[in-house]
Amino acid sequence: MNSQGAAADPQLQHFIEIESQKQRFQQLVHQMTEVCWDKCMDKPGPKMDSRTEMCFVNCVERFIDTSQFILNRLEQTQRSKGSFSESMLE
């Protein structure tokens, strides 16, 4: 492999990582919209009433809280597995 190909590889990996993050974010937004729409929207109209608006706000906040909780739990699990693996190697 030439030096130009080796230099492009980290750039390609970075690009793929960014695009994957964008895709995950879009999936989360789509999922959140679907859940909150089904829960809060009784009848579509030209204007949202205050009850529906508050339902959407609460739904989005709970969705974000839940997602953050899950991410934190996964990080804790990964850290505990990592420290366990490191202690096994020593």
C-alpha positions as CSV (number, residue, x, y, z in Angstrom):
1,M,0.0,0.0,0.0
2,N,1.4,3.4,-0.9
3,S,1.8,6.3,1.7
4,Q,-1.2,8.2,0.3
5,G,-3.5,5.2,0.8
6,A,-2.3,4.8,4.4
7,A,-3.0,8.5,5.1
8,A,-6.5,8.3,3.6
9,D,-7.4,5.3,5.8
10,P,-7.7,7.2,9.1
11,Q,-9.7,9.9,7.3
12,L,-12.0,7.3,5.9
13,Q,-12.5,5.8,9.3
14,H,-13.2,9.2,10.8
15,F,-15.8,9.9,8.1
16,I,-17.5,6.6,8.6
17,E,-17.6,7.1,12.4
18,I,-19.2,10.6,11.9
19,E,-21.7,9.2,9.4
20,S,-22.6,6.4,11.8
21,Q,-23.2,8.8,14.6
22,K,-25.4,10.9,12.4
23,Q,-27.4,7.8,11.5
24,R,-27.8,6.7,15.1
25,F,-29.0,10.2,16.0
26,Q,-31.5,10.2,13.2
27,Q,-32.8,6.8,14.3
28,L,-33.2,8.1,17.9
29,V,-35.1,11.2,16.7
30,H,-37.3,9.0,14.5
31,Q,-38.0,6.6,17.3
32,M,-38.7,9.4,19.8
33,T,-41.1,11.1,17.3
34,E,-42.9,7.8,16.7
35,V,-43.3,7.0,20.4
36,C,-44.4,10.5,21.4
37,W,-46.7,11.0,18.4
38,D,-48.5,7.8,19.2
39,K,-48.8,8.7,22.9
40,C,-49.7,12.4,22.6
41,M,-51.5,13.1,19.3
42,D,-55.2,12.4,19.5
43,K,-56.4,14.4,16.5
44,P,-54.2,16.3,14.1
45,G,-55.3,19.9,13.7
46,P,-54.1,23.3,12.6
47,K,-52.8,24.1,16.1
48,M,-51.6,22.0,19.1
49,D,-53.5,22.5,22.3
50,S,-51.6,23.1,25.5
51,R,-52.3,19.6,26.8
52,T,-50.9,18.0,23.7
53,E,-47.9,20.3,23.7
54,M,-47.1,19.5,27.4
55,C,-47.5,15.8,26.6
56,F,-44.9,16.1,23.8
57,V,-42.5,18.0,26.1
58,N,-42.8,15.4,28.9
59,C,-42.5,12.5,26.5
60,V,-39.3,13.9,24.9
61,E,-37.8,14.6,28.3
62,R,-38.6,11.1,29.5
63,F,-37.2,9.6,26.3
64,I,-34.0,11.6,26.7
65,D,-33.7,10.6,30.4
66,T,-34.2,7.0,29.6
67,S,-31.7,7.0,26.8
68,Q,-29.1,8.7,29.0
69,F,-29.8,6.2,31.8
70,I,-29.2,3.3,29.4
71,L,-26.0,4.8,28.0
72,N,-24.7,5.4,31.5
73,R,-25.5,1.8,32.5
74,L,-23.8,0.4,29.3
75,E,-20.7,2.5,30.0
76,Q,-20.6,1.2,33.6
77,T,-20.9,-2.3,32.4
78,Q,-18.2,-1.9,29.9
79,R,-15.9,-0.3,32.5
80,S,-16.5,-3.1,34.9
81,K,-15.8,-5.7,32.2
82,G,-12.7,-3.8,31.2
83,S,-11.3,-3.7,34.7
84,F,-12.1,-7.3,35.2
85,S,-10.4,-8.2,31.9
86,E,-7.3,-6.1,32.9
87,S,-7.1,-7.8,36.3
88,M,-7.3,-11.2,34.6
89,L,-4.3,-10.3,32.3
90,E,-2.1,-9.3,35.2
